[in-house]
Amino acid sequence: MLRFADTLRIEVSDARGERRPESCEPAEGAASGYGLPLVAALAAKWGVVERNGVGKTVWAECLWP
């Protein structure tokens, strides 16, 4: 977690790089699939950085009052 003057940045890394995360509506009653739609709803901006074929990092920036 990094905090700047007006922004809080959160990063989550994963060693698996074969699949890029995608935000989509979870199926009704699904037990998973809510993470990225929640991030997209709460964050000012977010994205994915691929790490040289050895995983990925999903990051989100939220405005800090």
PLY file of the C-alpha trace (Angstrom):
ply
format ascii 1.0
element vertex 65
property float x
property float y
property float z
element edge 64
property int vertex1
property int vertex2
end_header
0.00 0.00 0.00
1.32 3.43 -0.91
-0.14 6.71 0.20
0.36 9.95 -1.70
-1.04 13.39 -0.86
-4.54 12.61 -2.11
-4.35 8.99 -3.33
-4.10 5.56 -1.75
-2.60 2.94 -4.08
-3.12 -0.76 -3.39
-1.27 -3.49 -5.30
-1.85 -7.25 -5.24
0.61 -9.57 -7.01
0.11 -13.10 -8.27
2.85 -15.45 -9.54
0.56 -16.92 -12.20
0.91 -14.99 -15.42
-0.93 -17.23 -17.86
-4.29 -15.50 -17.42
-5.01 -11.78 -17.34
-7.82 -10.81 -14.94
-10.97 -9.40 -16.51
-13.80 -7.53 -14.86
-17.16 -9.08 -15.69
-20.49 -9.57 -13.99
-20.49 -12.75 -11.86
-23.20 -15.31 -12.51
-26.22 -15.08 -10.25
-25.52 -16.91 -7.01
-21.82 -17.34 -7.82
-19.42 -17.72 -4.90
-16.65 -15.81 -6.70
-16.11 -13.22 -9.41
-16.98 -10.12 -7.39
-13.43 -8.79 -6.79
-12.70 -6.74 -9.89
-16.23 -5.31 -10.26
-15.89 -4.13 -6.66
-12.46 -2.62 -7.36
-13.80 -0.88 -10.48
-16.73 0.56 -8.50
-14.60 1.90 -5.64
-11.34 2.96 -7.31
-10.67 6.17 -9.20
-8.56 4.04 -11.59
-7.11 0.54 -11.72
-5.11 -1.70 -14.01
-2.93 -4.76 -14.47
0.85 -4.91 -14.95
2.39 -8.10 -16.32
5.74 -9.01 -14.75
8.04 -10.47 -17.46
6.04 -13.67 -17.77
6.36 -14.37 -14.02
3.01 -13.18 -12.81
1.01 -9.99 -12.68
0.10 -7.15 -10.35
-3.39 -5.68 -10.11
-3.33 -2.13 -8.78
-6.03 0.33 -7.74
-5.93 3.98 -6.75
-8.55 5.45 -4.44
-8.93 9.12 -3.63
-7.83 9.91 -0.09
-9.68 12.72 1.69
0 1
1 2
2 3
3 4
4 5
5 6
6 7
7 8
8 9
9 10
10 11
11 12
12 13
13 14
14 15
15 16
16 17
17 18
18 19
19 20
20 21
21 22
22 23
23 24
24 25
25 26
26 27
27 28
28 29
29 30
30 31
31 32
32 33
33 34
34 35
35 36
36 37
37 38
38 39
39 40
40 41
41 42
42 43
43 44
44 45
45 46
46 47
47 48
48 49
49 50
50 51
51 52
52 53
53 54
54 55
55 56
56 57
57 58
58 59
59 60
60 61
61 62
62 63
63 64
